[in-house]
Amino acid sequence: MKVDIEESSGFCFGVKNAVTIAEDVLRDGETVYCLGEIVHNDIEVARLTSLGLKAITYEEFATLRDNKVLIRAHGEPSSTYEKARENNITIIDATCPIVRSMQEKIRKVAELSRDEKGQIVIYGKEGHAEVIGLMSAAGPGGILVTGKGDLRRIDYSRPVYLFSQTTKSKVQYDVVAEIIRLNMEKVSPDHSSSNLKVHNTICRQVSEREPRLREFASKHDVIVFVSGRNSSNGRMLFEVCLKVNPRSYFISSPDELKRKWFNDSASAGICGATSTPGWLIQEVADIVAAI
Ligand code: SF4
């Protein structure tokens, strides 16, 4: 059986950057706290924990004084930075530059659109760390849209500035934008196009993977998708594979592999999310090749 790894699979630039920053700081041998898990992948988290990185909750963060705390690629709301200043905590900021620049953009648009009563609408997953940071940048008037049901929260007679969480599906984002445009057209036909500004904030590291994965999944008999179960990007990219290849399997660890998946197959494709370490994808590929 031929076994291929999808080339673009593995850590995106933002996660790679955060992990490199963590490894650099941990080289000094001191314990570094990380607000939340540095990456949605248990096996990689365990590796970094063994080097001295300790994931903490917001409640634990609030009790720390004079420590070092790493902020992961997803970024943080402004309240985290304020709390760090109050408690003399040194922030090691590994926020992905793409996320940081989106936070800045949202802040600026919220400020500039205040007089015209503009609404900042964020399409994303409720409770996701990146979304919490983006909503903080949007301010108290920000509207979170997790699906079509939330669109009723928008006042279609007022301007809308739409942003997406970086790891959402481009196809679904386009659908949400189109529904908003149609609703605005009903309310004010003359201003619908000028009243809606759709910001293209889906990260190319994710959006470019969708078509690549579609092609990759269609070319192999069996697909093994490696990702942490709590990675929203992993779930979304796995669905892309499953749609074109029903013999797609989601695993988070090599011991979940099943020999029977590969019966009567001439080729297997191994791929993963933006939070899946390259070494883990390689390990899975080696085991599949041995099967
Ligand atoms: S998916 Fe894109 S925006 Fe998100 S952390 Fe990775 S590089 Fe940054």
Boltz pocket constraint, residues with backbone or C-beta under 6 A from the ligand:
constraints:
  - pocket:
      binder: B
      contacts: [[A, 12], [A, 13], [A, 14], [A, 15], [A, 73], [A, 74], [A, 96], [A, 97], [A, 98], [A, 99], [A, 166], [A, 167], [A, 203], [A, 204], [A, 205], [A, 206], [A, 274]]
      max_distance: 6.0
